Amino acid sequence: MLTRIAFVALAAPMVIFATLLAFPSLDKQWGTFSFHFYVVSAACLMSAFACLILVLSARSMRETRILFLALSFFALGMFFSIHGLTTPGFLLDESSAALQRSPWLSTLVAGFFATMSVVTIPRVIDRVNLRVPEVTFIIAVIIICAYFMATMLYPNWLTDFPTTREWFQHVLTAASVGLLGFAALRYYQAYLFARLPAQLSVAVGLVFLAEAQISLDFGVFWAYSWWMYHGLFLLAFVTVLGGWSYELIRAKDARAIAEGIAMRDALAQLNRGRPADLVTLADQIENHDLETFRHVDRVATFAYAIGSEMGLGAAKLRELVLSAQMHDLGKIGLPPYILRKEDPLTDDEWAQIRQHPAKGFEIMERVSGLGAIARTIRHHHERWDGNGYPDKLTGSDIPLESRIISVADTYDALTSHRPYRPAMTPQGAHDELAAIAGRQLDPDLVAIMIRLIDRGAVKAAHTHETEAEHVHF
């Protein structure tokens, strides 16, 4: 539904713009310098606010992709503010090169930084302590501010910059639209995986900026078609801030905005379907949604121990471990407050929790060659007695790998500290597993797990979890 609304909203301005160009009699001259000043100022303020939100909601200054997107908004706001501040009749009495050149540079630089927020960053940057993100952000801010000061002090220093030439305007438009469109596509692809409003709002906002650039290039000066680019700038930031506001209300956590943006890269790794990247993605998902201490790693370890005890082959064990690493993939996008909640969940909150196996299945199913893992993820909350979810499978109809992960997941939940209860001892977990065997869990697999516990082949977590993973017996 949101995707359809977004496509209609994006198509409407271009239909109006094409109509104005096709029927010049409709494209009338309109507007004043005062209106121009206030419209541009409003767009710049919203751009600055978007940048501030990203910086404040980021977990750290090392989140390179968030910083590049913040720089995109910062550069756009600073460059476009020059266009507003140099409006004749305010700080300057006459038109200047700064007034004419700054709009063209604003979308170009914004498109560059937006693209940098979605391209693959060399891994060596993440592996060495060079503080590249922080240094890059500071240097870029200094350069942008220096340009702002120089242009305000010497508004005609860009007189020779050839933005008044039609061929050069078309070149800048092609570059800006290409960069913004590429970045928008990447954020939209991430949205198709995770369905996070923060991702879709950025994608739509970037396309609005690309449409604004087209209006700037081909619109008739001071006519409706030219004013559209000012309106599209405003619309871009209304969309971005509106989407982020919805995310904030839904998640009840400001970090959800930045985390939704950061998840774009993790999901890109998933789309490539490389096993090594999938394990890295599992950690990123865990940090994004649960902030537990290696919960998926422990579940994978327990699942491997059960599989080895059963005599599963190497290929099956590898698939089992990867499924265990990814079993909570569907929790992407769940409001963090639900996962942290110490009080009993409401019916609506439980309904959201129960969606995560099916959502994980839908995400993984899109990755070529990982259909078996997708099926395992879908059924890891089924119960032996048929009272599980999402499909209420019973007994051996539940995939073996799903049943193994369910035992491993339950044992880790029992032996981990939660805000609503202390961790059980291995003996306490041993007794609880025995009590729910044949109802919730496969009794044969429980027997294997109990045997592993008795001989010390598995170790309980006994780590303090900062967020709750509610276990439904």
Secondary structure per residue as TSV (DSSP state, phi and psi in degrees):
chain	resnum	aa	ss	phi	psi
A	1	M	-	360.0	-48.1
A	2	L	H	-61.7	-37.1
A	3	T	H	-64.0	-42.3
A	4	R	H	-63.7	-43.0
A	5	I	H	-60.8	-41.6
A	6	A	H	-63.3	-44.0
A	7	F	H	-65.2	-39.9
A	8	V	H	-64.8	-44.0
A	9	A	H	-62.9	-35.8
A	10	L	H	-76.1	-33.6
A	11	A	H	-74.0	-34.0
A	12	A	H	-57.4	-48.7
A	13	P	H	-61.2	-37.7
A	14	M	H	-71.3	-32.3
A	15	V	H	-66.1	-44.2
A	16	I	H	-63.6	-43.8
A	17	F	H	-62.7	-45.5
A	18	A	H	-63.1	-36.9
A	19	T	H	-65.3	-42.1
A	20	L	H	-63.3	-39.5
A	21	L	H	-72.4	-34.0
A	22	A	H	-73.9	-28.3
A	23	F	-	-125.4	82.7
A	24	P	G	-54.5	-27.6
A	25	S	G	-63.3	-23.2
A	26	L	G	-83.0	-20.8
A	27	D	S	-89.0	76.3
A	28	K	-	-85.4	154.4
A	29	Q	B	-71.6	139.2
A	30	W	-	-164.2	155.0
A	31	G	-	110.2	164.8
A	32	T	-	-133.0	165.3
A	33	F	H	-64.6	-36.8
A	34	S	H	-64.1	-44.7
A	35	F	H	-61.6	-41.4
A	36	H	H	-58.4	-46.0
A	37	F	H	-60.8	-46.7
A	38	Y	H	-73.5	-34.5
A	39	V	H	-65.3	-46.9
A	40	V	H	-64.2	-41.3
A	41	S	H	-61.6	-41.5
A	42	A	H	-62.3	-43.4
A	43	A	H	-63.0	-40.9
A	44	C	H	-66.6	-40.6
A	45	L	H	-63.7	-41.5
A	46	M	H	-67.3	-36.1
A	47	S	H	-63.0	-44.3
A	48	A	H	-64.2	-38.1
A	49	F	H	-65.3	-40.2
A	50	A	H	-62.4	-41.8
A	51	C	H	-62.0	-45.1
A	52	L	H	-62.5	-41.4
A	53	I	H	-60.3	-45.0
A	54	L	H	-62.8	-44.7
A	55	V	H	-65.0	-42.9
A	56	L	H	-72.7	-29.4
A	57	S	H	-88.5	-11.7
A	58	A	S	-69.3	145.4
A	59	R	S	-68.1	-37.2
A	60	S	-	-155.8	167.2
A	61	M	T	-75.1	-1.8
A	62	R	T	-91.2	2.0
A	63	E	-	-82.5	85.5
A	64	T	H	-56.4	-44.2
A	65	R	H	-66.2	-38.3
A	66	I	H	-67.1	-39.9
A	67	L	H	-65.6	-38.5
A	68	F	H	-66.2	-39.5
A	69	L	H	-66.8	-38.4
A	70	A	H	-61.9	-41.0
A	71	L	H	-63.4	-34.3
A	72	S	H	-59.9	-47.2
A	73	F	H	-69.6	-38.0
A	74	F	H	-64.5	-47.0
A	75	A	H	-63.3	-42.7
A	76	L	H	-60.8	-44.8
A	77	G	H	-65.0	-42.9
A	78	M	H	-68.1	-45.2
A	79	F	H	-67.9	-42.0
A	80	F	H	-71.4	-28.5
A	81	S	H	-64.2	-31.5
A	82	I	H	-61.4	-40.6
A	83	H	H	-60.0	-38.2
A	84	G	H	-76.7	-44.7
A	85	L	H	-67.5	-26.1
A	86	T	T	-92.6	12.0
A	87	T	S	-58.5	126.8
A	88	P	B	-54.9	137.4
A	89	G	T	100.2	-3.0
A	90	F	T	-114.2	-95.7
A	91	L	T	-79.9	-29.7
A	92	L	B	-121.2	149.9
A	93	D	S	-89.4	-24.2
A	94	E	S	-125.1	162.3
A	95	S	-	-65.1	144.0
A	96	S	-	-132.5	170.1
A	97	A	H	-63.0	-33.8
A	98	A	H	-61.8	-40.8
A	99	L	H	-61.9	-40.2
A	100	Q	H	-83.6	-32.5
A	101	R	H	-89.9	-32.1
A	102	S	H	-60.0	-39.8
A	103	P	H	-59.9	-36.5
A	104	W	H	-68.0	-39.3
A	105	L	H	-74.7	-30.4
A	106	S	H	-61.8	-48.3
A	107	T	H	-72.8	-31.5
A	108	L	H	-65.4	-49.0
A	109	V	H	-67.9	-40.0
A	110	A	H	-61.7	-40.8
A	111	G	H	-64.1	-37.7
A	112	F	H	-61.9	-50.4
A	113	F	H	-68.6	-34.6
A	114	A	H	-63.2	-39.6
A	115	T	H	-65.6	-40.4
A	116	M	H	-62.0	-25.3
A	117	S	T	-76.2	-10.6
A	118	V	T	-120.3	-9.7
A	119	V	S	-79.9	159.8
A	120	T	-	-73.2	123.5
A	121	I	-	-84.8	133.3
A	122	P	-	-53.0	131.9
A	123	R	H	-64.8	-23.9
A	124	V	H	-60.1	-28.4
A	125	I	H	-65.2	-37.3
A	126	D	H	-77.9	-19.0
A	127	R	H	-94.3	-12.4
A	128	V	S	-117.2	154.6
A	129	N	-	-92.5	62.1
A	130	L	-	-94.5	-7.5
A	131	R	-	53.4	37.9
A	132	V	H	-58.5	-46.3
A	133	P	H	-57.7	-47.3
A	134	E	H	-62.2	-45.8
A	135	V	H	-64.0	-44.1
A	136	T	H	-60.2	-44.8
A	137	F	H	-62.0	-46.6
A	138	I	H	-64.7	-44.6
A	139	I	H	-63.4	-43.0
A	140	A	H	-63.1	-42.3
A	141	V	H	-62.8	-42.0
A	142	I	H	-62.5	-44.0
A	143	I	H	-64.3	-44.4
A	144	I	H	-63.6	-43.2
A	145	C	H	-65.5	-38.5
A	146	A	H	-63.6	-40.3
A	147	Y	H	-62.4	-42.9
A	148	F	H	-60.1	-48.1
A	149	M	H	-65.2	-43.8
A	150	A	H	-63.1	-40.5
A	151	T	H	-72.6	-35.3
A	152	M	H	-71.0	-35.6
A	153	L	H	-76.3	-36.9
A	154	Y	S	-128.1	75.2
A	155	P	T	-63.2	-12.2
A	156	N	T	-109.9	14.9
A	157	W	T	-71.1	-15.1
A	158	L	T	-100.2	21.9
A	159	T	T	-56.7	-36.3
A	160	D	T	-83.9	-4.2
A	161	F	S	-71.1	122.9
A	162	P	-	-80.2	40.9
A	163	T	T	-73.7	-9.8
A	164	T	T	-83.5	-8.1
A	165	R	S	-89.0	132.4
A	166	E	H	-61.6	-42.3
A	167	W	H	-63.5	-36.3
A	168	F	H	-73.6	-34.7
A	169	Q	H	-60.5	-41.9
A	170	H	H	-65.5	-37.5
A	171	V	H	-63.4	-46.6
A	172	L	H	-63.4	-39.3
A	173	T	H	-63.8	-44.7
A	174	A	H	-60.1	-43.0
A	175	A	H	-66.9	-45.8
A	176	S	H	-65.0	-46.7
A	177	V	H	-64.6	-39.3
A	178	G	H	-62.4	-46.1
A	179	L	H	-66.2	-47.5
A	180	L	H	-65.4	-39.8
A	181	G	H	-65.9	-40.0
A	182	F	H	-62.4	-46.8
A	183	A	H	-64.2	-41.5
A	184	A	H	-61.6	-40.7
A	185	L	H	-61.9	-42.3
A	186	R	H	-64.5	-41.7
A	187	Y	H	-67.8	-34.4
A	188	Y	H	-68.4	-38.5
A	189	Q	H	-61.5	-39.5
A	190	A	H	-64.6	-38.8
A	191	Y	H	-62.6	-38.5
A	192	L	H	-62.0	-29.3
A	193	F	H	-79.6	-54.2
A	194	A	H	-97.5	-20.4
A	195	R	-	57.3	41.8
A	196	L	-	-94.9	125.9
A	197	P	H	-55.7	-33.6
A	198	A	H	-59.8	-37.0
A	199	Q	H	-71.4	-44.3
A	200	L	H	-65.6	-39.8
A	201	S	H	-64.8	-36.3
A	202	V	H	-67.3	-43.9
A	203	A	H	-58.7	-47.0
A	204	V	H	-66.5	-42.1
A	205	G	H	-60.4	-40.3
A	206	L	H	-66.7	-36.6
A	207	V	H	-67.7	-39.5
A	208	F	H	-58.5	-39.0
A	209	L	H	-66.0	-37.9
A	210	A	H	-64.8	-40.1
A	211	E	H	-66.1	-35.2
A	212	A	H	-61.9	-39.4
A	213	Q	H	-64.0	-39.2
A	214	I	H	-63.7	-41.5
A	215	S	H	-64.1	-40.4
A	216	L	H	-61.5	-39.9
A	217	D	H	-74.7	-47.6
A	218	F	H	-103.8	-7.7
A	219	G	S	-71.5	158.1
A	220	V	-	-87.7	124.4
A	221	F	T	-51.8	126.5
A	222	W	T	69.4	10.1
A	223	A	B	-102.9	175.5
A	224	Y	H	-54.2	-41.9
A	225	S	H	-63.9	-29.1
A	226	W	H	-79.6	-38.8
A	227	W	H	-65.2	-20.8
A	228	M	H	-60.4	-31.6
A	229	Y	H	-69.9	-31.0
A	230	H	H	-67.2	-44.0
A	231	G	H	-64.0	-37.3
A	232	L	H	-69.9	-33.3
A	233	F	H	-59.2	-48.2
A	234	L	H	-60.4	-45.5
A	235	L	H	-62.5	-36.0
A	236	A	H	-59.1	-45.7
A	237	F	H	-81.3	-27.6
A	238	V	H	-61.6	-40.9
A	239	T	H	-65.7	-48.5
A	240	V	H	-61.8	-50.5
A	241	L	H	-68.6	-33.1
A	242	G	H	-65.3	-44.7
A	243	G	H	-62.8	-40.6
A	244	W	H	-69.3	-35.4
A	245	S	H	-63.3	-42.6
A	246	Y	H	-61.3	-42.3
A	247	E	H	-62.3	-40.7
A	248	L	H	-64.7	-43.8
A	249	I	H	-65.9	-41.7
A	250	R	H	-68.4	-44.8
A	251	A	H	-89.1	-20.3
A	252	K	S	57.9	34.3
A	253	D	-	-156.4	119.5
A	254	A	T	-63.2	-26.9
A	255	R	H	-65.7	-20.3
A	256	A	H	-60.8	-28.7
A	257	I	H	-66.7	-55.4
A	258	A	H	-65.0	-36.7
A	259	E	H	-67.1	-34.2
A	260	G	H	-63.5	-36.5
A	261	I	H	-71.7	-45.1
A	262	A	H	-63.2	-30.3
A	263	M	H	-65.7	-16.3
A	264	R	H	-56.0	-42.1
A	265	D	H	-71.3	-39.8
A	266	A	H	-60.7	-40.4
A	267	L	H	-72.6	-28.5
A	268	A	H	-64.2	-38.3
A	269	Q	H	-63.6	-40.8
A	270	L	H	-60.7	-41.2
A	271	N	H	-62.8	-28.6
A	272	R	H	-75.5	-23.0
A	273	G	T	70.4	25.3
A	274	R	-	-89.3	127.5
A	275	P	H	-54.5	-42.3
A	276	A	H	-61.0	-41.0
A	277	D	H	-70.1	-30.3
A	278	L	H	-66.0	-37.6
A	279	V	H	-66.3	-41.3
A	280	T	H	-62.0	-41.2
A	281	L	H	-62.1	-39.6
A	282	A	H	-57.3	-42.2
A	283	D	H	-64.6	-40.7
A	284	Q	H	-66.6	-39.2
A	285	I	H	-64.0	-42.8
A	286	E	H	-61.2	-44.2
A	287	N	H	-66.1	-36.8
A	288	H	H	-66.3	-44.6
A	289	D	H	-103.1	-37.3
A	290	L	T	-115.9	-32.5
A	291	E	-	55.3	32.3
A	292	T	-	-79.6	168.1
A	293	F	S	-94.3	87.3
A	294	R	S	61.6	37.6
A	295	H	H	-57.0	-48.8
A	296	V	H	-67.3	-31.0
A	297	D	H	-65.0	-41.5
A	298	R	H	-67.4	-42.8
A	299	V	H	-60.1	-41.6
A	300	A	H	-63.1	-39.6
A	301	T	H	-64.8	-45.3
A	302	F	H	-64.6	-41.6
A	303	A	H	-63.0	-41.4
A	304	Y	H	-61.8	-41.8
A	305	A	H	-62.1	-42.8
A	306	I	H	-63.8	-46.4
A	307	G	H	-62.2	-40.8
A	308	S	H	-64.6	-41.4
A	309	E	H	-62.2	-30.7
A	310	M	H	-80.1	-13.8
A	311	G	T	85.3	24.1
A	312	L	-	-64.5	146.7
A	313	G	-	-72.0	171.0
A	314	A	H	-60.3	-42.6
A	315	A	H	-64.5	-42.0
A	316	K	H	-66.4	-39.5
A	317	L	H	-64.0	-40.8
A	318	R	H	-63.1	-43.3
A	319	E	H	-65.6	-38.7
A	320	L	H	-64.2	-46.6
A	321	V	H	-62.7	-43.1
A	322	L	H	-65.0	-39.3
A	323	S	H	-62.6	-41.1
A	324	A	H	-65.0	-40.0
A	325	Q	H	-60.8	-33.4
A	326	M	T	-102.9	8.9
A	327	H	T	-65.0	-25.2
A	328	D	T	-101.8	20.9
A	329	L	G	-53.5	-37.1
A	330	G	G	-68.8	-6.7
A	331	K	G	-79.6	-2.9
A	332	I	T	-56.7	128.7
A	333	G	T	91.3	-11.6
A	334	L	S	-66.1	137.0
A	335	P	-	-56.2	126.9
A	336	P	H	-57.4	-30.0
A	337	Y	H	-64.1	-28.9
A	338	I	H	-67.8	-40.8
A	339	L	H	-73.3	-20.4
A	340	R	H	-96.4	-12.5
A	341	K	-	-61.2	129.2
A	342	E	-	-88.0	-30.5
A	343	D	S	-77.6	164.8
A	344	P	-	-58.8	143.0
A	345	L	-	-73.9	146.9
A	346	T	-	-76.4	169.3
A	347	D	H	-59.7	-40.4
A	348	D	H	-65.5	-40.5
A	349	E	H	-67.2	-38.8
A	350	W	H	-63.6	-38.8
A	351	A	H	-61.1	-39.2
A	352	Q	H	-67.9	-42.4
A	353	I	H	-59.0	-42.3
A	354	R	T	-71.2	-9.7
A	355	Q	T	-80.2	-15.6
A	356	H	H	-68.1	-33.0
A	357	P	H	-64.2	-42.5
A	358	A	H	-67.9	-37.5
A	359	K	H	-67.6	-40.7
A	360	G	H	-60.6	-39.3
A	361	F	H	-60.9	-45.7
A	362	E	H	-62.8	-39.9
A	363	I	H	-67.3	-50.6
A	364	M	H	-68.4	-29.3
A	365	E	H	-64.5	-23.6
A	366	R	T	-76.4	-11.6
A	367	V	S	-92.4	121.8
A	368	S	T	-60.0	132.9
A	369	G	T	84.8	2.3
A	370	L	-	-118.0	28.8
A	371	G	H	-62.7	-37.2
A	372	A	H	-65.5	-40.2
A	373	I	H	-66.0	-39.2
A	374	A	H	-58.4	-43.3
A	375	R	H	-65.9	-39.5
A	376	T	H	-62.1	-43.9
A	377	I	H	-62.3	-41.7
A	378	R	H	-59.2	-34.8
A	379	H	T	-108.0	15.4
A	380	H	T	-76.7	-6.5
A	381	H	T	-112.7	14.6
A	382	E	-	-70.4	154.5
A	383	R	-	-114.4	150.2
A	384	W	T	-57.6	-33.4
A	385	D	T	-89.9	2.9
A	386	G	S	89.2	5.4
A	387	N	-	-98.0	18.0
A	388	G	-	-91.0	-161.3
A	389	Y	S	-147.6	156.4
A	390	P	S	-93.5	-13.3
A	391	D	S	-111.1	1.6
A	392	K	-	54.7	42.2
A	393	L	-	-70.3	156.6
A	394	T	-	-125.3	151.4
A	395	G	G	48.2	-133.3
A	396	S	G	-74.5	-2.9
A	397	D	G	-69.9	-22.0
A	398	I	S	-74.8	131.1
A	399	P	-	-54.1	142.2
A	400	L	H	-55.1	-45.8
A	401	E	H	-60.8	-37.7
A	402	S	H	-65.2	-40.4
A	403	R	H	-65.4	-39.0
A	404	I	H	-63.5	-46.8
A	405	I	H	-63.3	-36.8
A	406	S	H	-61.1	-42.2
A	407	V	H	-64.7	-46.6
A	408	A	H	-63.5	-42.1
A	409	D	H	-64.8	-43.1
A	410	T	H	-64.5	-43.0
A	411	Y	H	-62.5	-42.1
A	412	D	H	-66.9	-38.7
A	413	A	H	-63.0	-41.0
A	414	L	H	-66.8	-34.9
A	415	T	T	-98.4	10.6
A	416	S	S	-109.3	141.8
A	417	H	B	-67.9	136.0
A	418	R	B	-125.3	156.4
A	419	P	T	-60.3	-27.9
A	420	Y	T	-97.6	-2.6
A	421	R	B	-168.0	153.8
A	422	P	-	-77.1	165.6
A	423	A	-	-70.6	144.9
A	424	M	-	-79.2	154.4
A	425	T	-	-72.9	161.5
A	426	P	H	-53.5	-35.9
A	427	Q	H	-69.8	-39.7
A	428	G	H	-63.9	-41.4
A	429	A	H	-66.6	-38.2
A	430	H	H	-55.0	-48.4
A	431	D	H	-68.1	-39.2
A	432	E	H	-66.5	-41.4
A	433	L	H	-59.9	-42.8
A	434	A	H	-62.9	-34.8
A	435	A	H	-70.9	-32.4
A	436	I	H	-100.3	0.9
A	437	A	B	-63.8	134.8
A	438	G	T	87.4	-12.3
A	439	R	T	-110.3	-64.6
A	440	Q	T	-89.7	-40.6
A	441	L	B	-117.3	154.9
A	442	D	-	-61.3	118.3
A	443	P	H	-62.1	-34.8
A	444	D	H	-66.4	-40.0
A	445	L	H	-71.7	-34.6
A	446	V	H	-62.8	-40.6
A	447	A	H	-60.5	-39.9
A	448	I	H	-65.4	-44.2
A	449	M	H	-62.9	-42.4
A	450	I	H	-62.4	-39.1
A	451	R	H	-62.9	-40.0
A	452	L	H	-66.4	-38.9
A	453	I	H	-64.8	-45.7
A	454	D	H	-61.4	-34.3
A	455	R	T	-98.0	10.0
A	456	G	T	73.5	23.2
A	457	A	-	-80.8	-15.4
A	458	V	S	-127.0	149.7
A	459	K	-	-116.6	133.8
A	460	A	-	-69.9	160.9
A	461	A	-	-69.5	-61.9
A	462	H	-	49.3	41.3
A	463	T	-	-118.5	145.3
A	464	H	B	-77.4	116.4
A	465	E	-	-84.9	137.3
A	466	T	S	-88.5	-12.8
A	467	E	S	-136.3	150.3
A	468	A	-	-88.0	135.5
A	469	E	-	-113.3	104.1
A	470	H	-	-69.7	128.3
A	471	V	-	-102.5	127.7
A	472	H	-	-108.2	107.9
A	473	F	-	-88.9	360.0
